[in-house]
Amino acid sequence: MKMKLNSAVLILFVFLVPGFYAVRAQQNGVQHASDFTSVEYYAAPRAQQMKSRLSGAEAQPLSGGLLAIKQLNLESFDENGHLEWVVSAPDCVYDTQNGTANSSGHLQLAAGDGKFRVEGDGFLWRRNDSSLNISNRVQTVIDTGSAK
């Protein structure tokens, strides 16, 4: 009788332990990523040309397809590959399913040529229509190049 019990325990052990480790591996999946990047491309015939690039030094997964991104850098390019503007912020939440990024924190935007800068607190960026809304304490600086 003892032999049958040990065999049953051994069989259960052989089948249950690998399942336990598989569940543990899923629970302990990637919790943090460094050098996160998400790129959007133009439609054909410019399918090789980047339209926008959202990147960050760190990305932490949240529920619902959201990512908490640290040191956000968001770049927008025209159809010829020229940098149009760059947005930087200490942190944001990026919705991977809807292609939006938002934060109540500080944001800085600079035109590709550096002659136009905007900063403020709180923003919402929508990838699908390339729109950026800045909410509060917005300040704009335009460098006309003529110092008199």
C-alpha positions, 0 to 999 in steps of 0.5 A: 500500500505504501508503494502505491501512495508514493507512486501516486505522489510521484505522479502528482509531483511530476505533473503539478510541479512543471505547471507551478513553475509555468504559472510562477514564470507568467506571474513574474513576467517582464515587470520593467523594460529599459530603453522603451521605443514605439514607432509609427510609420507613414502609409505607403508609398512612404512606409519606411519613413517614421512618422513618430517615435515615442521612447523612454528610459524605463517602462513599467507595465500597468493593467489594461495595456498601459505603460508608465514611462520615465524620461519620455521623449516623443519625436514627430517627423515630416514625410521627408524625414525631417524632425518637426518637433520633440517633446520631453517629460519626466514621466507619462502613461502610454496607452498601447492599445489606443496610442495615447500618452498623458501626464499631469506633470511638466512637458517641454516641446521644441520645434525641430529647428529649435526656434519655437519652444513650448512648456507647460503642465499636463498633456495628452498626445494622440498618435492617430491624429498627431495632436498634442494638448497642453493643459496648464501654465503654458509658456511659448518662446519664439526665436525670430533670430533677430536680436536688436 
